[in-house]
């Protein structure tokens, strides 16, 4: 069992309470080899990354355990599972984003897979972070929207995102995750990030389509408590340090 059962959630809540932001690197076990995890860990350490998110939208993560072990051999950065399926639950991580796809109407991803995975999750000893997962249109059909068979929230409808986030918060979710999806043509607008952040009391995670340190900063300045980047870092791992610094450079934000 993990010693502190809600350490990551408390950290996320401190980010929210202090109006500060952190940075997470997303590693897809379908795309990265265990041998590459040591180098990634060193880059994350050097960049003062806050979290490593592990997971993908497909079901081929045969090497996830080994990837996490290799990473942890070089780093104390918490590893948080961002699972694409119940098969991606492993006790080698520190925490699990227990995703409920509240932007869609697919009952399997609202509760069905949770029922199936609950015994495995309970037995894992992982810190479980109940997550209201909201997919936003990023300009192309992404893997997550295809695999989930759901329609994303329109990019120009922040009011729908706010109401959806409210619903998740009222249901007792610990965090809200706005995601344009891996490979999105455009990231979520800062208007939508700001609208959701200002209207919820729980932490906000934002990801999808973010390719520059400047965009990381804009999202954090708009109210994202954690910004997640995957694809851009797969293409250029040297972005890690600049992106993390951009997130950390956002200090106490005044209410707009």
N, C-alpha and C positions, 0 to 999 in steps of 0.2 A: 504493500500500500504506500502511496505517496504521503509524506509527512504532513504537509500543509495542504489541506483539501480545497482551499479556495484562494490560494496565493495569487494566481494570475488574475482572477476576477477582481480581487481587491486592488491590484495594481492598475487595472483598467479603470476602476472606479476613481482611483486617485488622479489619473490623467483627466478624467471628466471634471472632478471637483476642482482641480487646480488650473483648468482651462489650458492644458498642455497637450502635446502630441508626441507619439512614438512612431516607430517604423518597424514593419515586419517584412521579411523576405519570404516569398512563397516558393517552395521547391516541390515540383511535381515528380513523384517517384516513377512515373511512366517515362520521364524525360531525362532523369539524372541518374548516373551510376553511383553505387556506393563508394567507389574509388574517388569520385569527385567531391565527396562530402567533406573531406578533411580540408581541402583548399577553400571550399565555401565557408566552412567554420572559421577559418583564419581571417577571411575577408570580413565576415560578420563581426568577429571580435575586434578587428581593426577599425571598423566603422561604428562600433558601439550600437549595433542593431539590438532592438528590444526583444523581438521574438522571431523564431523560425516557424512559419506555418508549413505543414506538410500535408499534401493531398492533391487529388486531381479529380476530374469529372468522369474519367474512364475507370475500368475495373481491372487494370492489369498491374497493380502495384504489388508484385511478388517480392520486391526487395525492400519494402518500407522499413522493416525491422532493422535490417543491416544498415540502411541509410541513416537512420536515427542513431544507431550505436556508433557509427563512424563519426557523425557530427558531434555527439556527446563526448567522444574521446578527446576532442580538441576545444570544446566550448561549454560554458555554463549557461549560455543563453537558453531560456525556456523553449521547448519544442511543443507547439500547439497543433493538434490534428485538425485539418480542415477537410473532412472526409467526403468523397464522392459516392461512397457506399458503405454499408456496415462492414464490408470486408476490410476497410481501411482503418479499423480500430485496433490499436496495438498498445499494450501496457508500457512499452519503452518510452513513450512520450510523457510529457508533464501534464497536459490538459487536452480537452476535447471540446471543440465548438460543436455543440449538439444542435445541428441545423434543422430548423423548421421553415420550409419555403413558404413564407406567409404572403408573398406577392403572387403566388400561383393558386390554382384551384385543383391541384393534383393531390388527392387524399393520401396517396402513398408517401408523398414527401412532406405532408403536414403531420401525419401520425403513423402511417402504416409501417414504414421502415424503422420507426422508433420502437414500436412494439416488438418487431422482430429482433432488433439489436439490443434491447434493454438488458437481457441477461448477460450478454457479453460485456456491455458497458459497465454494468454494476460489478461484475467480476474483475474488471481491469484495474480498479483502484485509481483510475484517472480522475483528475479534477474535471467536472462536467460543467460547461458554461452554456446555459440555455440561450440559443441565438436565434433571433428573428431575422431570417435571411431574405433579402429583397433584391430581386434581379431587375436591373434598369436597362432599357434599350441602349446599346452601345453602337448602333449603326449597322451591325451585321448579326446574323444568327450565330451565337457562340455555342461552344460545346455544352455549357451548362443549360442553356435554354433548350437545346435540342434533346439532350438526355433527360431533362426533367419534363419535357412535353408541356411547357407552360409559356405563356405570353408575358414578356417583360413589361414593366411600367414604362409608359412613354417618357422619353428624356425631357420633354417640355412640360411635364405635369408634376411639379414638386408637391402640389397639394395632395395628390394621390399617394405619393411617397410618405408624406407626413401622416396622413390618416392610417396608412398601413403600419408605419412605425408605432403610432399610438396604440393600434390594436395589439401589436406585439408586446409593447410595454405593459398594457393593461392585462394581458394574459400572464404576465410575470416573467418575461424574458429578461435575461441578465444584460444582454447587449443587442444592438441592431447592427446588421452588416449590409451595407449598400454595395452591390457588385454589378459592374457593367459586363463582367465575364472575361475570361481569358481570350485574348485576341481581339478585344473590342476595338473598333475604329476610333471611337472617341470616348474619353472618360466621362464620368458623371459630372454634370455642371456644378460649379461652385454654388450657384443659386440653390440647387436641390440639397447639396450637402449642408449649407447654412440653414435652410428651412427646417430640415430634419433635426439637426443638432440643437437648434434653438428651442425646439418644441418637445424634446424628450429629456428625461432626467438620467437616463442610463447611457453608458458609453456608446460611441458610434465608430464603427470600423468601415473604411472605404477602400475599394479596390477595383481593378479592371481598366485597362487602356491607359495607364499612367506610365509615361515613358521618359520624363525628365525630372530633374530635381526641382525645377521651377514649378511644375505641376504638383509635386508632392507638397511644396510650400503652400501653394494656393489652396489645396484641399485642407491642409492643417489649419491655415488661417481662416478658412470658412467654417471650421468646427469639427473636422475629423479628429478623433482621438488616436486612432491608429490608421496609418495608410499602408496598404499591402501592395507590393510589386512583385510580379513573377516573370512574365515574358520578356520585359526589357532587360532584366538582369540575366536571364538565360542567354540573351544575345550579347550583353556586355556586363560581366560581373563587376567591372571597375566602377560602375554607377553606384554601388552599394554605399560607399562612404559619403559621397555627395548627397545622395537621397536621404540618408539617415541624418546628416547634419542639417539638411533643409527642414526635416520634421522637428528636430530638436531646437531649431532656432526660433520657433514660434513660442513666444512667451505668454504671459498672462494677456488674454484677449479681452478687450472691452466689449460689452454687449452692443450690438449694432442698433 
